[in-house]
Amino acid sequence: MEQHDNLTTQEIKEYVVSFQILLDEFSKYLPSNFKIKILRDADIYSRSEYFQRLEEGVEIAKKQYQELTQEKKDHFDKLGRLNIKWKGKEDWTKLTEKEKNEKIYKGVLHEMSATANLPKVMSIVKSDDKVCLFTNPAPIFIAIGSTKTSVTKYWTGYGVLEYRNGKFYDRVLSPSQFEQLKNIQHDKVKTELINLSNFKEIWVYNKAIDFTKK
């Protein structure tokens, strides 16, 4: 993550700690035979072996990227851009447009190769006895979304509630959706449910959210 997303080691550690806090909170409401845990690449690989495998995967991804349609390239470029923290471990905000595009391209290659060339991860996570779930459909994934009304990946999303017809609907907004809605009238409801900085309040929109209308 430091190499291609420009996050600091401390930020990565804080992410894992806060994620574990979330899992601990959710686990209070799970049945006894249902367990959730974090499995990191670092739990499986030594650093030297991991980076060797990753670099091998990047070389494979370079060839795969060239064979993609322009639509697929644009899709991966968008993912790569979303994952980058431009002012993070280093200040990438002052880079030229060409240099920024090179950072995005490097992020895309890691996105495409990170798991595909890590056989120890694949053998655990994507083995024949596992059922793989994800926000969007893919040949090996069952698509379940991030909520009943959203498919945005939670790590780039912003959670809100939509209130209509006497019910609350949870939504995870993409960055572009958040930009569309942030100045629209909404209530800010204070919450004490989870002791993390991102859970101090939740925005509530008292009407249907419809992104099909301009």
C-alpha positions in Angstrom: 0.0 0.0 0.0 2.9 2.4 0.7 4.3 1.8 -2.8 1.2 2.2 -4.9 -1.5 3.9 -2.8 0.9 6.3 -0.9 -0.4 5.4 2.5 1.9 5.5 5.6 2.6 2.4 7.7 0.8 4.1 10.6 -2.3 4.6 8.5 -2.3 1.0 7.4 -1.9 -0.2 11.0 -4.8 2.2 12.1 -7.0 0.8 9.4 -6.5 -2.8 10.6 -7.1 -1.8 14.2 -10.3 0.1 13.4 -11.5 -2.7 11.1 -11.0 -5.2 14.0 -13.1 -2.9 16.3 -15.9 -3.0 13.7 -15.7 -6.8 13.5 -15.8 -7.0 17.3 -18.9 -4.8 17.4 -20.7 -6.8 14.7 -19.7 -10.1 16.3 -21.9 -9.3 19.3 -25.0 -9.8 17.1 -23.8 -12.9 15.1 -24.9 -16.5 15.8 -22.3 -18.7 17.6 -21.4 -20.6 14.5 -20.6 -17.5 12.5 -17.1 -16.0 12.7 -15.5 -13.1 11.0 -11.7 -12.4 11.0 -9.2 -10.4 9.1 -6.6 -12.4 7.0 -3.7 -10.2 5.8 -1.1 -11.2 3.2 1.4 -10.4 5.9 0.0 -13.3 7.9 0.8 -15.7 5.1 4.0 -14.4 3.4 7.4 -13.2 4.6 8.0 -9.7 3.3 10.8 -10.8 1.0 8.7 -13.6 -0.6 5.7 -11.3 -0.8 7.4 -8.5 -2.7 9.1 -11.0 -5.1 5.7 -12.5 -5.9 4.2 -9.1 -6.3 6.8 -7.9 -8.8 6.4 -11.1 -10.8 2.7 -10.4 -10.9 3.2 -6.8 -12.0 5.1 -8.1 -15.1 2.3 -10.4 -15.9 -0.2 -7.6 -15.4 1.6 -5.3 -17.8 0.9 -7.8 -20.6 -2.7 -8.3 -19.5 -3.3 -4.6 -19.4 -2.3 -4.1 -23.0 -4.8 -6.7 -24.1 -7.7 -5.0 -22.3 -10.4 -3.1 -24.2 -10.3 0.7 -23.7 -13.5 0.4 -21.6 -11.7 -2.1 -19.2 -8.6 0.1 -19.1 -10.8 3.1 -18.1 -12.4 1.0 -15.4 -9.1 -0.1 -13.9 -7.7 3.5 -14.2 -10.6 4.7 -12.2 -10.0 2.1 -9.5 -6.3 3.0 -9.4 -7.1 6.7 -9.0 -9.6 6.1 -6.2 -7.1 4.1 -4.2 -4.4 6.7 -4.2 -3.9 9.2 -1.3 -2.2 12.0 -3.2 -0.8 13.7 -0.1 0.2 10.7 2.0 3.6 9.1 2.8 4.9 11.4 0.0 3.4 14.6 -1.5 2.2 13.5 -4.9 0.0 16.6 -5.4 2.9 18.5 -6.9 3.6 15.9 -9.6 3.0 16.6 -13.2 0.0 15.1 -15.0 2.3 12.6 -16.7 3.9 11.6 -13.3 0.4 11.3 -11.7 -0.7 9.0 -14.6 2.4 6.9 -14.0 1.4 6.5 -10.4 -2.2 5.5 -11.4 -0.8 3.0 -13.9 1.4 1.4 -11.2 -1.6 1.2 -8.9 -3.6 -0.5 -11.6 -0.9 -3.1 -12.2 -0.9 -3.9 -8.5 -4.7 -4.0 -8.4 -4.6 -6.5 -11.3 -1.8 -8.7 -9.9 -1.9 -8.5 -6.1 -3.9 -11.6 -5.5 -3.6 -13.4 -8.8 0.1 -14.1 -8.3 -0.1 -15.0 -4.6 -0.7 -18.7 -4.6 -0.7 -19.1 -0.8 -3.5 -16.4 -0.6 -5.4 -18.0 -3.5 -5.2 -21.5 -1.9 -6.8 -20.1 1.3 -9.2 -17.5 0.1 -10.3 -18.9 -3.3 -10.0 -22.7 -2.8 -12.7 -25.1 -3.9 -14.3 -25.3 -0.4 -14.8 -21.5 -0.2 -17.7 -19.4 -1.3 -16.4 -16.0 -2.4 -18.6 -12.9 -2.0 -17.9 -9.4 -3.3 -19.7 -6.1 -4.0 -19.9 -6.7 -7.8 -20.3 -9.9 -9.8 -17.3 -11.8 -11.3 -16.7 -15.4 -12.4 -15.6 -16.5 -8.9 -17.6 -14.1 -6.8 -21.3 -13.9 -5.8 -22.3 -10.3 -5.8 -24.0 -9.1 -2.6 -23.3 -5.3 -2.8 -22.2 -3.3 0.2 -25.8 -2.8 1.3 -29.1 -3.7 -0.3 -29.1 -0.5 -2.2 -25.4 0.0 -3.0 -22.5 -1.7 -4.7 -19.8 0.8 -3.8 -16.7 -0.6 -2.2 -16.9 0.4 1.5 -13.3 1.6 1.7 -13.9 4.4 -0.8 -17.6 5.0 0.2 -19.5 7.2 2.6 -22.5 5.7 4.5 -25.8 7.6 4.7 -29.4 6.7 5.5 -32.3 7.3 3.2 -35.7 7.7 4.9 -38.8 7.0 2.7 -42.2 5.4 3.2 -41.6 5.1 6.9 -38.4 3.0 6.5 -34.7 3.7 6.7 -32.5 2.4 3.8 -28.7 2.2 4.2 -26.6 3.4 1.3 -22.9 3.6 0.6 -22.1 6.5 -1.7 -19.3 6.5 -4.1 -17.1 9.7 -4.2 -18.9 11.1 -7.2 -22.3 10.3 -5.6 -21.2 12.0 -2.4 -20.2 15.1 -4.3 -23.7 15.2 -5.8 -25.5 14.9 -2.4 -23.2 16.7 0.1 -25.0 20.0 -0.4 -28.5 18.6 -0.6 -30.7 19.1 2.5 -30.1 16.4 5.1 -30.2 15.8 8.9 -27.0 15.0 10.9 -27.9 12.6 13.6 -25.4 12.1 16.4 -24.6 8.5 17.2 -22.7 6.6 19.9 -22.9 3.2 18.5 -19.2 2.6 17.7 -16.3 4.4 19.3 -14.5 5.4 16.1 -14.1 8.9 14.5 -16.1 8.1 11.4 -19.1 7.0 13.4 -19.8 10.1 15.4 -22.8 11.0 13.2 -24.8 9.8 10.2 -26.4 11.8 7.5 -30.1 11.2 6.9 -31.9 12.2 3.7 -35.7 12.4 4.1 -36.5 11.5 0.5 -35.7 9.0 -2.1 -32.2 9.3 -3.5 -32.2 8.9 -7.3 -29.0 9.3 -9.3 -30.7 8.6 -12.6 -32.1 12.2 -12.5 -29.8 15.1 -13.5 
